[in-house]
Structures are given as structure tokens and as C-alpha cells.
Amino acid sequence: MGLAAEIKQRFGVEPVLIPGKGGIYDVVVDGKMIFSKHAEGRFPEDHEVFDALEP
């Protein structure tokens, strides 16, 4: 199962992919950046995204 599908299943929200350029991969929730590939120099581990989404 991919990250978007697991987010939908676990949290009941529909992730939205916003195309970008230059290898941008940011995860933003309610306007707040929770992960930036540019800042970290890598893709997030799934658990990093899930932990940020936990209430």
C-alpha cells in the first residue's frame, strides 16, 4: 500500500498531490509544513508522516 492510500485508510483524509518541479517533495497539513525533502535532503519515512498526523 502506498503512503497516500495508507493516510486515507488510517486518518480518513484524502491526500492531494500538487505537482512541482526540481524534486520538491513537501508534506503540508492544514497549511503547516511537516516534512520538506529540500530541507532534509531525503524522502520521509512513512512513520514520520503518520506521527505528524496523529492527534
N, C-alpha and C positions, 0 to 999 in steps of 0.2 A: 504494500500500500504506500502511495506517495505521501509526502508531507501535507499537501493541500487536502487530500482525502481524509487523512487522519485528523487534521484540525477540524474538518467538518463533522466527522463522526464523534470525536471526543468533546468538542466545545459547542457544536450546533451553530457554527458560523460558516459562511461561505467565503473562503479566501478569494481575493481578486488579484490577478496578475496584471501589473501595469508595465508594459514593455518599456525598456530603457536602452541605453547604448553604453558601450565601453565596459561591459562586465559588471554593471551595477546590480547588486542583489541586496536590497534593504527590506527588512521586515518592520512594518509600521502597524501599530494597533491603536485605534482611536486617536490618530494624529501623533502618537508618540513612537519614536524610533526605538525598537527593542533589539535590533541587530543590524549592523552595516558591514557587508563584506569589504567595502573600501577601507573602513576604519580597522577591521580585524585582520584583513589580509587572507581571509578564508571564508568558506561557506559555514553556516551554523550547523551544529549538531542538532538533531531533532529535539532532544531533551531541552536544549537552550530555549527553543521557541515555546515548547509546551510549558516549561517552568514560568516563562514570562506571561503566559496566558492563564495560568492558574489564578483563581480568585484569592 
